[in-house]
Amino acid sequence: MPTTPPLTNPYDALAAGYDVVMAHVDYGGWAEYVLDLFDAHGLQPHSILELGCGTGSLALELQEKHDGGFHYRATDRSATMIRVAQAKAKMAGRSAGDLRFAVADFTGFETDEPFDAVLLLYDGLNYLLDEAEVSALFTRAAAALAPGGLLILDQSTPANSVNNEAYFEDEGEADRFTYTRRSRYDAETRLHTTEFDMEIDGTTYAEQHVQRAYALDEIEALVAASPLTVVAAYDGFTLDPATDASERIHWVLQRASDDA
Ligand SMILES: C[S@@+](CC[C@H](N)C(=O)[O-])C[C@H]1O[C@@H](n2cnc3c(N)ncnc32)[C@H](O)[C@@H]1O
């Protein structure tokens, strides 16, 4: 009789095949969009802190696209994701000086230097299941920003879960990694649950990822109660205003200047 593998923490096993699962994502295009947002909001950052950086794909693209690279620090709660990111940076010849990765939870981290920009992209926010955690993230990000600095983050919305991923299923494989993914969305709780069954080097693993789909006005209210202000909320990957129909929202939030 087949046995059910024990659940591992989100991303502990998936890290080994995360880039296979995300092969459809145009990280170069995501990096261009982030650079466009800096331009659109008059920011010329020298230093960037990325939260929930995963396997470092966006970090590497941004370093590649910016002449000379940023002073870049990138963190994630998952030690295995960070190990993959470090290996990719080494392969890409990125010096440990200009790009460094570390393990940190984005609801409870501290930094010893201020950053011009803080990034959190591709649904990291959705992993926070209650509003107190979102408030903690905003407080920590504000503390990490230099006065006038920007927090750019995105979120997947209830519209995305309803329109595209209510009952989503796929599978894939590469080298020694195969996976199947099933997701379901509960419109009442707005919790989106994704289950991964994986085989890595002949061993089976299972992970359950639970995310919450926040509405536009919920995040707006949480920002209003934080040390940050909303500069813009964009309909994903555009410079058009977000609406309740937006499937992805890119937020540009700012820490006030000291003289404001
Ligand atoms: C969908 S992945 C996105 C990763 C990466 N930003 C990308 O674009 O590929 C979400 C990431 O958020 C991280 N994460 C979730 N909750 C976190 C938390 N509380 N603190 C730090 N990282 C967290 C996960 O470990 C995972 O790497």
The ligand as an ORCA input file, in Angstrom:
! r2SCAN-3c Opt
* xyz 0 1
  C       6.303     32.358     -4.075
  S       7.865     32.420     -3.289
  C       8.594     33.838     -4.118
  C      10.097     33.805     -4.072
  C      10.777     34.871     -4.915
  N      10.430     36.198     -4.467
  C      10.446     34.714     -6.381
  O       9.957     35.677     -6.989
  O      10.694     33.641     -6.937
  C       7.519     33.098     -1.685
  C       8.765     33.175     -0.809
  O       8.411     33.827      0.408
  C       9.117     33.202      1.468
  N       8.401     33.486      2.715
  C       7.131     33.187      3.037
  N       6.844     33.663      4.267
  C       7.960     34.273      4.715
  C       8.291     34.988      5.914
  N       7.417     35.143      6.904
  N       9.524     35.529      6.020
  C      10.438     35.379      5.004
  N      10.187     34.711      3.861
  C       8.951     34.173      3.719
  C       9.123     31.735      1.097
  O      10.125     31.011      1.785
  C       9.337     31.820     -0.422
  O      10.699     31.757     -0.764
*
